[in-house]
Amino acid sequence: MGVVISANCNQMAIFSIKDRVGALDAALQVFKDHGVSLTRIESRPSTTPDYDYDFYVDFKVRAGGFRWRRRTGGRAAAGGWAT
């Protein structure tokens, strides 16, 4: 299921990663690839045993810019992009 953004608004994404070289860079590449400007990023130790860090990312969305989907796969919720 996706949500189409119909007006300019602020959004938040929460994702978790393992501690390895380049993991955060790879996760943030999704935002860069879609021309999304981040307004805030925060990290915390993960509450999920399979991951090392949880990231909270705020960003601005322009109307019709993309569709945002929430996916879960037996793990912590993760965001996904669909064009």
ZIUR-V997211 format. One record per backbone hydrogen bond with DSSP energy under -1.0 kcal/mol. NH is the residue of the N-H (numbers start at 1). CO is the residue of the C=O. If there is no record, write none. Layout:
((NH	CO) (NH	CO))
This chain:
((3	68) (9	61) (11	59) (13	57) (15	55) (17	53) (20	18) (23	20) (26	22) (27	23) (28	24) (29	25) (32	28) (33	29) (34	30) (35	32) (36	31) (39	58) (40	58) (42	56) (44	54) (46	52) (51	48) (52	17) (53	17) (54	44) (55	15) (56	42) (57	13) (58	40) (59	11) (60	37) (61	9) (64	5) (65	62) (67	82) (68	3) (69	80) (71	78) (78	71) (80	69) (82	67))
